[in-house]
Amino acid sequence: MEEPNIVAHLTQRDTIIYHDNDFEVFLDPTGDGQNYFEIENNARGVVFDLMLDRAYRSGGNFHVQWDCPGLKLAVSHDGTLNKPKDKDRSWTVEMAIPHKAITRNFTNPLQPGNTWRLNFSRVEWLKKGGPEENWVWTPTGEINMHAPNQWGFLQFSDKVVGTGTDEFRCPYNMEAYKLLWAIFYAQLDNNSKAGRFASSLEALGVTDSDLTTLPKGSNVEVEATSSQFNINILVGGTGKHYTVDQNGKFEVK
């Protein structure tokens, strides 16, 4: 992280580290948008680690009591910490996150070709009193990192670095995936304006031209009550159903 003045004041674990300039890692190993992990640290190497049961947009709760077991983290400075009279260059963080620390069940193990959802964020306070600048690896389309469906993909390989490459294989049909989440956000907007979820595609503004982006043989269904919804897309030619509910729980069935 390039900074002409490396500053970090917070010293206690699990304080709100992004009140300092920080670096953040977001991990969703199962890719379902539920029970994902966040690890933040400042230029002192002080950590704020937590687990969230779902995104804040869906009423998610965070669990600060989760401390990443076995986390190894080191910070180095090309400059001096908390000495504003000289000019610094940068600070670097390296961390090792044990697989077991973020394993909830036996789904999606560390095997070649499997993918996780991942993002990185940097918060930098360029002006006293804010607002902060937010730098991210994969843009979420809003000033909100807590949108796991918009994070990047991490694909595992068994190749040793420098001995070859693997081609990235997207785990989803992205046209169906993007439409699924567009309808999800439309449901949130409809609930915000009308106080309930909609039970038809028409009410959500989905047009025939939107559906033409899907593979031949696809089908879209919406089920909703005043407080719940489920969106289901049968992806033509695959036999797979992409589903998401009001909690942002994504599944492939």
Buried (B, 14 or more C-beta within 10 A) or exposed (E): BEBEBBBBEBEEEBBEBBBBBBBBBBBBBBBBBBBBBBBBBBBBBBBBBBBBBBBBBBEBEEEEEBBBEEBEBEBEBEBEBEEEEEEBEBBEBEBEBEEEBBBEEEEBEEEEEBBBBBBBBBBBBEEEEEEBEBEBEBEBEEEEBBBBBBBBBBBBEEEEEEEEEEEEEEBBBEBBBBBBBBBBBBBBEBBEEEEBBBBEBEBBEBEEEBBEEBEEEBEBEBEBEEEEBBBBBBBBEBEBBBBBBBBBBBBBE
